[in-house]
Amino acid sequence: MSELKTPHAGDDMAKDDDVVALLMRQHGDIRNLFDEVEASSGEERRDAFHRLVRLLAVHETAEEMVVHPFARKGLSGGEQIVEDRLAEEKAAKETLSALDDLDTNDPKFMPQLLKLRKDVQEHARAEERYEFTHIRRSTDATHLAGMARAVKAAEALAPTRPHPGVETGAKNMALGPVAALMDRTKDAVRKALDKD
């Protein structure tokens, strides 16, 4: 995965007018956040992990709503390619959800984080190989820019926590706004409690 900016880092986000470049950069940001979680401890680890959870959640939701529908219709074998990615996403969301319930100091945390990292990296490589490369080849710059705008819009409204079982555009449209509101409320409460 290439660099992925956390949602509050709008400086680079404004420059992303190509969906593949945007998502590849986000893949890198995800890798960097995994590094940060692994290298830190205490409150710094907890903060880095919360940013990782948020980034993974909004990134996957956007891919489910924008990239996968395009791949499903526009790529040869797209249906199976997308089904394979959705299965990977569901498994990662389940692991991420379990991790989100653990304290980052729990002895079970790091082994599960390392498993998640391996799964997320394999998933990202598969997306890059089976979806992103073909998307870039099969559409023009105008469509790539439109898809980038759609990804950013989806990320702005996406849930900030993993919701296993919500891996399709239709489910995200139906459940996403409610889940996003609930997640943002949980985020605000967690942030308020962490300040005490």
Secondary structure, 3 states (H helix, E strand, C coil): CCECCCCCCHHHHCCCCCHHHHHHHHHHHHHHHHHHHHHCCHHHHHHHHHHHHHHHHHHHHHHHHHHHHHHHHHCCCHHHHHHHHHHHHHHHHHHHHHHHCCCCCCCCHHHHHHHHHHHHHHHHHHHHHHHHHHHHHHCCHHHHHHHHHHHHHHHHHCCCCCCCCCCCHHHHHHHHHHHHHHHHHHHHHHHHHHHC
